[in-house]
Amino acid sequence: MFVDNSFAELSALISPGVMQAYVAIMILLVAGGTLFDVLHKRSARYFFNSMQKAQAKGQRQIGGGEMASLAVKTAAKEVLTSSEFCNPHRRIAHLLGMYGFVLYLIATIVMVFSYPTPATPTPFIWPFLWTVGALMVCVGGYWFWFFIRADVSAEGNSPFRLIRADLFIVSLLASVTLGLLWSIVQTPENTTGATVLLGLYLIATTVLFGSIPWSKFSHMFFKPAAALQKRVETANGSRRNLPAPADKPAIYGSGHQQTGNF
């Protein structure tokens, strides 16, 4: 699992071209689903209008250099370290899931496109990163799902209660977990089990990337924009910095629904 490229082994059953086409389709689904979400929910117009209002109410203008500095700070804090989470456990779980997912995706793309068959030996680092990334997603995701979610930890609801807001995290965990299980059982002696798990893996992955207009997948693109806007409003004086309401404990993290966020 840590040293073998499962996609190269799969080439005996499915041609590399089909695998590469599937990955390309998933990438197109992400781009198309995000664009549809932006147009349908008018997110871009909302941020643009909010930015104009902030500039109109601002006590001073933000120059290009300062804007670039604010963008760098946003990337360094809100994006790379998820500093918006007040609960340290939630923040760690989120970072595990985020960086694990990035490693998992990059390693998948590299192995499928650069080392699609056993004839091209795969460097050890790529299956290793694929497995480590998947395990990071599972640790962070299941920790969040069973122990950190507000409706479970604070409200006492069952961790198996599902709502539409959970579509992203559930499909993500299903895809990564089934991918790991498939890579483990992928042996010449267990072709039936491997084929079943491969089918389930592909279904879960298709749901993950194909359900963007209805899930929270696209929030990973909107959140940096919202964080940057907040910094700009604070810098130009159009935002009033008020303390958090006393009836909303910081344990849930600022700016997030209490269910289904990761």
N, C-alpha and C positions, 0 to 999 in steps of 0.2 A: 504493500500500500504506500509506504513512504518512498520507495525507490522505483516503482514500476509506473509507466505511463499507461493507464488503463485505456485511454483513447487509441493509442497505437495498437494495443492488443485487440481492440474492437474492430480494427480495420479488416480483420479476417472475416467479419460478418457484414460490416457496413463500410462502403467505400469512403475514403478520406474526403472526396468531393461532397458527398452527402452530409457528412459531419460538418464540414466547413460551411456549407450552404445553410445548415440549421443554425449555426452560431451567428452567421451573418443576418439571418432572419430575426433572431432574438435581438441583435443590436438595432435593427431597423424598427422592431416593435418598441424598444425603449425610446428611440428618437421620435417615432410617430406618436406613441402614447403620451409622451411628455408634451409634445406640440399640441396634441388634441386637448390635453388637460389645461394647458395655458390658454388656448383659444376658448374652450368651453366655459372655464371658470373665470376667464378674463383676468388671469393673474398678472400678466405683463402690464395691462392697462391699469390695474389696481396699483402696482408698484410705481408706475410712471406718474399717475395722478397724485399718489401720496408724496412722491419725491418733489413734484411741482408745488404742492401745498406746503411742504416743509421749507422749500426755498423761499416761498412767498412770506411765510411767517418767521423765517429765520432772522436773527439779529445781525448776522454777518454772512458774507458769501464764502463758500468753500472753493479754494483754488484747485487746480489740477494736481499739484504736488501733494497737497493735503489729502485730496480724495484718494490718490494712489496709496498714501500712507495708511489711510483708514481701511482701504481694501486689503492691504498686507496684514494689518492687525486683525481684521475679521478672519482672514484665512488662517492666521497663526493661532487664534484663540477659539473662535466659535466653530471653525471647520475642522482643524487638525486636532484640537484638544477637547472639543465639546464642552467649553467652559460654561455654557448656559445651564447645564444640569447642576442643581444645587445638591442633590443626593449623590454622594460619592459612589455608592454601589450602582446606581443607575448609570452614572457616567462611565464607570469601568465596563459595565455590561455593554453599553452603547459603543465604546471604543473597541472592545473585543469584536463585536459584530461588524463594525464598520471596516476596520483594518483587515479582519479576517476575510470579509467579502471581497475587498479589493485584491488581496493576495490570491484568493480562489479564482476570481474572474481573470486576472492577468495570466495566471498559470494555465488556466483552461485554454485561453486564446492562443498562448504560445505553443502549448503541446498539440493542439488541434491543427494549427496552421504551419508550424515549423517542424514538428516531429510526428507526423500523422501515422507512420508505419514503423514496425520494428526494424526495417532496413535502415532507418535513420535513427541511430541511438539517441535517446533523450538524456541530456545531462541530469545528474542526480538532483540538482537544485529545484527543477520545475515540479516533478511529482512530490518532492518534499514540501515545497511552498503550497502546492495544491492541497495536500493533506493537512498541513498546519493551519492554513487559512480556513478550511472547512471545519476543523476542530474548534478554532477560535469562534466561528459563527455559532456553532452548537453550544459551546460553553456560555457565551454571552447571551444567546437567544433563549436557551432553556432556563438559565438563571433568571433572566428578566420575566419570562412567561410564568414560571411557577412561584417565584418568590418576591419579585419587585413590583409587578403591576399593581397599581393602586386599588383596582377593584378586587384583587385577590388578597394583597397584604393588609389593606386598611378596611375594606368593606366586607371581607369574608366571603366573596363570591367564589364559585368553583373555578379552578384554572382551566377547566374544559368548556366553560361558557364562551361561545363565539359570537361576535358581531361583525358587521361589515368592516369596521375599522381595523380588525385583526387580519384582514386578507393578506397584507404584505408580509407580516412577520410569520404567519402560519405557512404561507407558500414558500417563503425563504427557508424556514427550518425544514419543511418537507423536502424541498429540492436538495439542499445540502446533505441532510441525513440520508436520503435515499442514494445520493451520489456516493457517499462514503460506504454504505452497505454494499452497493453494487461493486465498488472497487475491491472490497474485501472478499466477496464470494466469487469474483471473476476468475474461475479456474477451469481447465479443460474437463474436470470431473463434475462440474456443477453448472453445466450450460443452461439448464432449465431455470434454476434459481437466479442466475445472473441475467437471463433474458427477461424474466418477470420484473426484477428490480430495475433493469434498464428501462423498461416500458414505463414503470411508475415514476422513475427519475425524470424521464422526458416529459411526462404529463405534468408533473409538479413544476418543472422548469418553465414549460410553456405557459402555465397559469401565472407564474411569478412575473415573467416578462410581458405577457400578453394582457394582464389585468391592470396595467398602469392607470388608465382613466378612472378606475374604480377603487384603487388601493392607494396607499401612502408612499409608494415607491418614488413618485416625483417630488415628494417633500424634500428629499435630499438635495434637489436643485433649487427649491424655493427658499429653504432656510438660510443659506448664505446671503441671498438677496435681501431677506428681511433683516438679518443681522447687520448688514452693511447700512441699510436704510436707518436703522436705529442709531448706529454710530454717527451717521451724517446729521440726523436730527439733534442728537446730543451736542455735536460739535458746533452747529450753527445756532443753537439756542432755541430751536423750535419745539424741543421735547421737554416736558416738565418731569424731572426726576423725583418720583414719589416712592415712598417705601411700599413694599408688598403688603396687601391687605392682611390683617391679623387672622382672618378666618380661612386663609389659604396657605397652609404650611409649605415651607420651601422644599419639603421632602419630595414633592411631586415634580419639581423642576419647573422653571418659568416657561410660560408660553407653550405648554404641551397639554393635550388631552390626557386624562388619567387612564385611558384604556387604549391598548393597541399601539402605543408608541415604542419605537426602538431606535 
